[in-house]
Amino acid sequence: MLRLLFVGDVYGKPGRRVLAAQLPLLRPDFDFIVVNGENAAGGYGLNRESFDLITGAGADAVTLGNHAWHHKDITALLNDPRLIRPLNLPPGTPGRGAHTFEVSGVRLTVVNLLGRVFMDAAHNPFLAMDELLAQPDLGTVFVDFHAEATSEKAALAWYLDGRVAAVIGTHTHVATADSRILPNGTAFQTDAGFTGPLHSIIGADPDGPIQKFVTERPHRFSVKDGPAELNGVKLELEGGQAVRIERYHYEEGGDGSAAS
Ligand SMILES: [Fe+2]
């Protein structure tokens, strides 16, 4: 049995801080930890410093998303097999969209995939998964589906039910209360939620998004400071399928302690 922790989108400095403090404490309970680092550097993308912080805190693999190319040093970083960029990008894209790890004698393939509904162009994620799953020796497959629409996330999970161990959504930053194991053994949660500032609008200081909606003009967004939350999903995987899925939530109190 493989105990896997997936941590949702690490957002800016507050996200990095709560991750650095909490992940080492969670580490002994898991065989493998995947962290989505898509918003780790200033809310957009990942740089070397953030990658080193996330892996240093205990992540075995780091996934990305639509902001994968925001920082220049990402191309060099993608040589590291622990860093997984979206799978459904044009042939010749640097890095890898899936990587197979050996975890205490078990093969675990971690996949990062982009949705297409209300997102920038990407190749068909359903067909990209068909192509990937035609390859041999993937072992247990974990999919981080970085997508906006709940319908697209659910459709992919049902499409892959029984063929992968888990499909967990990221990108919308709000944890959904629909953790479940589908009939053929695939664990699914529409969104893992994010790891970042608690008193924010999906990470940003509320003022920016509010002004944007009220004035209908572009407005600068900044990372909200203050206490942070960490959201993720705990999974138990066996024989390429899921046997347990459970949400994980941690919140810094005013004094830095856990509120729940
Ligand atoms: Fe995203």
Residues whose N, C-alpha, C, O or C-beta is under 5 A from the ligand:
A	BS01	LIG	E38 G65 N66 H171
